[in-house]
Amino acid sequence: MPSDSARSVPPSLWRDADFRRLWAGQTASQLGEHASLVVLPLIAVLTLNTDAGQLGVLRAVGQAPILLLSLFVGAWVDRWRTRTVMVLADAGRAMALGAAVVAGLLGGLGLPALLVVAFAVGALSVFFDVAYQASLVRLVRRDQLLRGNSALEGSRSAAQIGGPALGGALVSLLSAPIAAATSALFFVLSFLSIRRIRRRESIPERAERPPRVWRRIQEGLRFVVGDPSLRAVCLASAAFQFFLAATMTIYLLFLPRELHLSGTAVGLALAATGPGALLGSLLAARLPSRFGYGVVLVSAAALGDGVMLCVPALHGPAAVTIPALVAVNFVFGAFGQLVNVTVMAVRQAVTPDGMQGRAAATITFVGMGLTPLGSVLGGLLAEGWGLRTGLLVTAAGMLASPVLMALSPLARLGRTLPALRDAPPPAARPARA
């Protein structure tokens, strides 16, 4: 019989075949998702010669499912088997991109087809991303969650590095249909890996009368709105994501058309955010407890967002602009990830266990919900004011996020996390007349 000390040491996750299948599938899925986020816009810019307004609409359509579906998906996935959700999402995304391949080979890959593909991939990505985060809790032991999350987060960071660079290279070196087919292949690999997971999930038993989704969503909204720190996180996140979406719409036009960079160079510049994010994760483990959570949040947001003001000032040959863009995106990724990890720690500290999922979904909904409008705004500014001026305006708008943090209770957080706040009672059912 093993000793108590031996039993206290959790077994290695890498000996667990089902975890390896989840990790491999999630890694392939993230690579496909991040590659397609670059492939579809670059196909529109470099192959279809879309203008700024059309590119803004394309990006908005791909981001719209976050606004339309995220709150509902968070409530639905709790009642489904995550393996089934992930497998169906992978199959759907592969089929959507496969349809783009067929349309391209037949000469019918136009903007309308790209809009349909972008919406389908975006919607199914919402399902997959929510499901894979919930799947780990059902797949491994509680004492393995930290290492499991670390492995999955490492995959996501690696995809942030490799996905944009791969997407840019595919569009630059290959034809548009082949680029879309290669992105679809990653979703097929994820499908094949995740469907081999054998462990049966333990999910809550379904009641005869299903819980009312709207009431659970309302409880999450009430909790977030009622907490000053979480309310500030929502406002700052919404401002950041809105102007980031506008900035990226112009950015994807500015690099190839104003700086005359190839698709490969664009992917390389975007990929620099990945190593920066890895550095930001390391800094987040030390800086808040040393300098204070409030100081780190405000200063990191100001530095990370402010560095984007350097991009509109770039001129000259690729030998000068590419290293400058890599440096800017590295700094942006490092301080952005530092803010993300610190904000997540604050959110988890003030949120009870039973409210964690709904609080996260609410903040994502509020923070990301305005991104389609931001993408459209970016396209309009680029058309009306020009790429360089439009990029300067939207990059300056991103500084609204650290300003909102500085004016909120977040700026006054010290070296320790705030205390846990009690969840509000469930919303009362209205009396009938």
C-alpha positions in Angstrom: 0.0 0.0 0.0 1.5 3.4 -0.9 2.4 5.8 1.9 0.4 9.0 2.7 3.2 11.1 1.2 3.2 9.1 -2.0 -0.6 9.5 -2.2 -0.3 13.3 -1.7 1.8 13.8 -4.8 -0.5 14.1 -7.8 0.5 11.8 -10.8 2.0 13.4 -13.8 -0.6 14.7 -16.3 1.5 13.7 -19.2 1.0 10.0 -18.2 -2.8 10.6 -18.7 -3.6 9.7 -22.3 -6.9 11.6 -22.2 -5.2 14.8 -21.0 -2.6 14.4 -23.8 -5.5 14.2 -26.3 -7.2 17.3 -24.9 -3.9 19.2 -24.9 -3.0 18.1 -28.5 -6.5 18.9 -29.7 -6.6 22.3 -28.0 -3.2 23.2 -29.4 -4.2 22.3 -32.9 -7.5 24.2 -32.5 -5.8 27.4 -31.2 -3.3 27.3 -34.1 -6.1 27.0 -36.6 -8.1 29.8 -34.9 -5.2 32.2 -34.7 -4.1 31.4 -38.2 -7.6 32.0 -39.6 -7.9 35.3 -37.8 -5.1 36.5 -40.1 -5.8 34.4 -43.2 -9.4 35.7 -43.8 -8.6 39.4 -43.5 -5.4 39.1 -45.6 -7.2 37.2 -48.3 -9.7 40.1 -48.4 -6.9 42.7 -48.5 -4.4 41.0 -50.8 -6.6 38.9 -53.0 -9.9 40.6 -53.2 -8.6 44.1 -52.9 -11.2 45.1 -50.3 -11.4 48.7 -49.1 -11.2 49.8 -45.4 -14.9 49.8 -44.9 -15.3 46.3 -46.2 -12.5 45.0 -44.1 -14.1 46.6 -41.0 -17.4 44.8 -41.8 -15.5 41.4 -42.3 -13.8 41.7 -38.9 -17.0 42.8 -37.3 -18.9 39.8 -38.6 -16.2 37.5 -37.3 -16.4 39.1 -33.8 -20.2 39.4 -33.6 -20.7 35.9 -32.1 -18.9 37.0 -29.0 -21.6 39.6 -28.4 -24.5 37.4 -29.6 -23.6 34.0 -28.0 -21.0 34.2 -25.2 -23.5 34.6 -22.2 -25.7 31.8 -23.5 -22.9 29.5 -24.4 -21.5 29.8 -20.9 -24.8 28.7 -19.4 -25.4 25.9 -22.0 -22.0 24.3 -21.8 -22.5 23.6 -18.1 -25.3 21.2 -19.1 -23.5 19.5 -22.1 -20.6 17.1 -22.5 -17.6 19.3 -23.4 -16.0 16.6 -25.6 -19.1 16.6 -27.8 -19.2 20.4 -28.0 -15.5 20.6 -28.9 -15.7 17.9 -31.5 -18.8 19.4 -33.2 -17.1 22.9 -33.1 -14.0 21.5 -34.8 -16.0 19.7 -37.5 -18.0 22.8 -38.2 -15.0 25.1 -38.5 -13.3 22.7 -40.8 -16.4 22.4 -43.0 -16.7 26.2 -43.1 -13.1 26.7 -44.2 -13.5 23.8 -46.6 -16.4 25.6 -48.2 -14.1 28.6 -48.7 -11.6 26.3 -50.4 -14.2 24.9 -52.8 -15.5 28.4 -53.6 -11.9 29.6 -54.2 -11.1 26.7 -56.6 -14.3 27.4 -58.5 -13.6 31.1 -58.7 -16.4 32.1 -56.4 -14.5 33.2 -53.3 -15.7 36.7 -52.9 -16.5 38.9 -50.0 -20.0 37.5 -49.3 -18.5 34.0 -49.0 -15.8 35.3 -46.6 -18.4 37.0 -44.5 -20.3 33.7 -44.1 -17.1 31.8 -43.3 -15.9 34.4 -40.8 -19.2 34.4 -38.9 -19.4 30.6 -38.8 -15.8 30.2 -37.6 -16.3 32.9 -35.0 -19.5 31.4 -33.6 -18.0 27.9 -33.4 -14.9 29.2 -31.8 -17.0 30.7 -29.0 -18.4 27.2 -28.3 -14.9 25.5 -28.4 -13.2 28.1 -26.2 -15.8 28.0 -23.5 -16.0 24.1 -23.6 -12.2 23.5 -23.4 -11.9 25.7 -20.4 -14.7 23.8 -18.7 -13.5 20.4 -19.8 -10.3 20.4 -17.7 -12.2 20.5 -14.4 -14.2 17.4 -15.5 -11.2 15.6 -16.9 -8.5 15.8 -14.2 -8.2 15.9 -10.4 -8.5 19.1 -8.4 -4.8 18.9 -7.4 -3.9 18.7 -11.1 -5.7 21.8 -12.3 -2.9 24.3 -11.8 -0.5 22.2 -14.0 -3.2 21.4 -16.5 -4.1 25.1 -16.9 -0.4 26.0 -17.2 0.0 23.5 -20.1 -3.1 24.7 -21.9 -2.2 28.4 -21.4 1.3 27.6 -22.8 -0.4 26.1 -25.9 -2.5 29.3 -26.3 0.6 31.5 -26.1 2.4 29.3 -28.6 -0.5 29.6 -31.0 -0.4 33.4 -30.6 3.2 33.3 -31.7 2.9 30.7 -34.5 -0.7 31.3 -35.7 -0.4 34.8 -37.1 3.0 34.2 -38.6 1.7 31.0 -40.2 -1.4 32.7 -41.5 0.6 35.5 -43.0 3.0 33.1 -44.7 0.2 30.9 -46.1 -1.5 33.9 -47.8 1.8 35.3 -49.1 3.4 32.1 -50.4 0.3 30.1 -51.4 -3.0 30.7 -53.1 -6.0 31.8 -51.0 -7.8 28.4 -51.2 -4.6 26.6 -50.1 -4.2 29.0 -47.2 -7.8 28.3 -46.1 -7.3 24.6 -46.5 -4.2 24.5 -44.3 -6.1 26.4 -41.5 -9.0 23.9 -41.8 -6.4 21.0 -41.4 -5.7 22.2 -37.9 -9.3 21.9 -37.0 -9.4 18.4 -38.4 -6.4 17.4 -36.3 -8.1 18.8 -33.2 -11.3 16.8 -34.1 -9.3 13.6 -34.5 -7.5 14.1 -31.2 -10.4 15.2 -28.9 -12.8 12.5 -30.2 -10.4 9.9 -28.8 -10.9 11.0 -25.2 -12.3 8.0 -23.5 -13.0 9.2 -19.9 -16.7 9.8 -19.3 -17.5 13.3 -18.0 -19.4 13.8 -14.8 -21.9 16.6 -15.5 -24.7 17.9 -13.3 -27.9 15.9 -13.7 -30.5 17.6 -15.8 -33.6 18.5 -13.8 -37.0 17.8 -15.2 -37.5 21.6 -15.5 -34.3 23.1 -16.9 -32.9 26.1 -15.0 -33.9 29.4 -16.5 -30.9 30.6 -18.4 -32.0 34.3 -18.3 -32.3 34.2 -14.5 -28.7 32.8 -14.1 -27.4 35.4 -16.6 -29.2 38.1 -14.6 -27.6 37.0 -11.4 -24.1 37.3 -13.0 -24.9 40.7 -14.4 -26.1 41.9 -11.0 -23.1 40.6 -9.2 -20.6 42.3 -11.6 -22.4 45.6 -11.7 -22.7 45.6 -7.9 -18.9 45.3 -7.3 -16.9 48.5 -7.8 -13.7 46.7 -8.9 -15.5 44.4 -11.4 -17.5 47.3 -12.7 -14.3 49.2 -13.4 -12.8 46.1 -15.1 -15.8 46.0 -17.4 -15.6 49.6 -18.4 -11.8 49.6 -18.9 -12.0 46.3 -20.9 -14.8 47.7 -23.1 -12.9 50.8 -23.9 -9.7 48.9 -24.6 -11.4 46.2 -26.8 -13.4 48.8 -28.7 -10.5 50.9 -29.7 -8.2 47.8 -30.2 -10.7 46.4 -32.8 -10.7 49.8 -34.6 -6.9 50.0 -34.4 -6.4 46.4 -35.8 -8.8 47.1 -38.7 -6.6 50.0 -39.9 -3.4 48.2 -38.8 -4.0 45.3 -41.2 -4.4 47.8 -44.0 -1.6 50.1 -42.9 1.1 47.5 -42.9 0.7 46.2 -46.5 -0.5 49.4 -48.2 1.3 52.2 -46.4 4.5 50.4 -45.3 4.4 48.0 -48.3 5.0 44.8 -46.2 4.3 41.3 -47.5 1.9 38.9 -45.8 4.9 37.1 -44.2 6.2 40.3 -42.7 2.8 41.2 -41.4 2.5 37.8 -39.7 6.0 38.1 -38.2 5.1 41.5 -36.7 1.9 40.2 -35.2 3.6 37.1 -33.9 5.9 39.2 -31.7 3.0 39.7 -29.2 3.3 36.0 -28.3 6.8 36.1 -26.7 5.8 39.4 -25.1 2.8 37.7 -23.6 5.0 35.0 -22.1 7.2 37.6 -20.5 4.1 39.4 -19.2 2.9 36.2 -17.5 6.3 35.9 -15.7 6.2 39.5 -14.6 2.6 39.1 -13.3 3.8 36.5 -10.8 6.1 39.1 -9.1 5.3 42.7 -9.8 1.8 43.1 -8.2 2.9 41.8 -4.8 6.0 44.0 -4.9 4.6 47.3 -6.2 0.9 46.9 -5.6 -1.9 45.7 -7.8 -3.3 49.1 -8.6 0.1 50.6 -9.6 0.9 47.6 -11.8 -2.5 47.7 -13.5 -2.5 51.4 -14.3 1.1 51.7 -15.4 1.2 48.5 -17.4 -2.0 49.5 -19.3 -0.6 53.0 -20.0 2.7 51.6 -21.3 1.2 48.7 -23.3 -1.5 50.8 -24.9 0.7 53.9 -25.4 3.4 52.1 -27.3 0.9 51.6 -30.2 1.2 55.4 -30.8 4.6 54.7 -32.4 3.1 52.7 -35.3 1.6 55.7 -37.2 5.0 57.4 -37.1 6.8 54.6 -38.9 8.3 55.4 -42.4 11.0 53.9 -44.5 12.1 50.5 -45.9 11.1 47.1 -44.5 14.6 46.7 -42.9 13.6 49.6 -40.6 9.9 49.2 -40.1 9.8 45.4 -39.5 12.2 45.5 -36.4 10.3 48.5 -35.1 7.0 46.7 -35.4 8.3 43.6 -33.8 9.5 45.7 -30.8 6.2 47.6 -30.5 4.2 44.4 -30.6 6.5 42.7 -28.1 6.0 45.5 -25.6 2.3 45.6 -26.3 2.0 41.8 -25.7 4.1 41.9 -22.5 2.2 44.7 -20.8 -1.1 43.6 -22.1 -0.6 40.1 -20.7 0.6 41.6 -17.4 -2.7 43.5 -17.2 -4.8 40.4 -18.2 -3.3 38.1 -15.6 -3.5 40.8 -12.8 -7.1 41.6 -13.6 -7.9 37.9 -13.6 -6.4 37.5 -10.2 -8.5 40.4 -8.9 -11.7 39.0 -10.4 -11.1 35.6 -8.9 -10.3 37.0 -5.5 -13.6 38.9 -5.2 -15.8 36.3 -6.8 -17.3 33.3 -5.0 -16.8 29.9 -6.6 -20.5 29.6 -7.6 -20.3 32.8 -9.5 -16.9 32.4 -11.3 -18.2 31.3 -14.6 -21.0 33.8 -14.9 -18.7 36.7 -13.7 -16.1 35.7 -16.4 -18.8 35.5 -19.1 -20.3 38.8 -18.1 -16.9 40.6 -18.3 -16.2 39.0 -21.6 -19.6 39.9 -22.9 -19.3 43.6 -21.9 -15.6 43.9 -22.7 -15.7 42.2 -26.1 -19.3 43.1 -27.1 -18.4 46.4 -28.7 -15.6 45.0 -30.8 -17.8 44.7 -34.0 -18.6 48.4 -33.7 -15.0 49.2 -33.2 -14.0 47.3 -36.3 -16.6 49.2 -38.3 -15.4 52.5 -36.8 -11.8 51.7 -37.8 -12.9 51.1 -41.4 -14.9 54.4 -41.5 -12.0 56.4 -40.0 -9.5 54.9 -42.5 -11.7 55.8 -45.4 -12.5 59.3 -44.2 -9.2 60.4 -42.6 -6.7 58.1 -44.2 -4.7 55.2 -42.8 -2.1 57.1 -40.8 -4.4 59.6 -39.2 -7.1 57.0 -38.5 -4.5 54.7 -36.9 -3.2 57.6 -34.7 -6.8 58.4 -33.5 -7.7 54.8 -32.6 -4.4 54.1 -30.9 -4.8 57.2 -28.8 -8.4 56.0 -27.9 -6.9 52.9 -26.4 -5.5 55.1 -23.6 -9.0 55.6 -22.3 -8.6 52.2 -20.6 -5.8 53.1 -18.2 -7.5 56.5 -17.5 -10.7 54.6 -16.4 -8.5 52.3 -14.2 -6.8 55.3 -12.7 -10.1 56.9 -11.7 -11.5 53.7 -10.2 -11.0 51.6 -7.1 -8.6 49.4 -9.1 -5.9 52.1 -8.8 -6.1 52.0 -5.0 -5.4 48.3 -4.7 -2.4 47.5 -2.5 0.0 44.6 -2.4 -2.6 42.1 -1.3 -5.7 41.0 -3.2 -9.1 42.3 -2.1 -11.3 40.3 0.1 -14.0 37.9 -1.2 -17.4 39.4 -1.8 -20.6 37.5 -1.1 -22.7 36.7 -4.0 -26.1 38.3 -4.2 -29.2 36.2 -3.5 -31.0 34.8 -6.6 -33.2 37.3 -8.3 -36.7 37.2 -6.9 -39.5 35.9 -9.2 -41.9 38.7 -10.0 -45.3 38.4 -8.5 -48.2 37.7 -10.8 -51.1 40.0 -10.9 
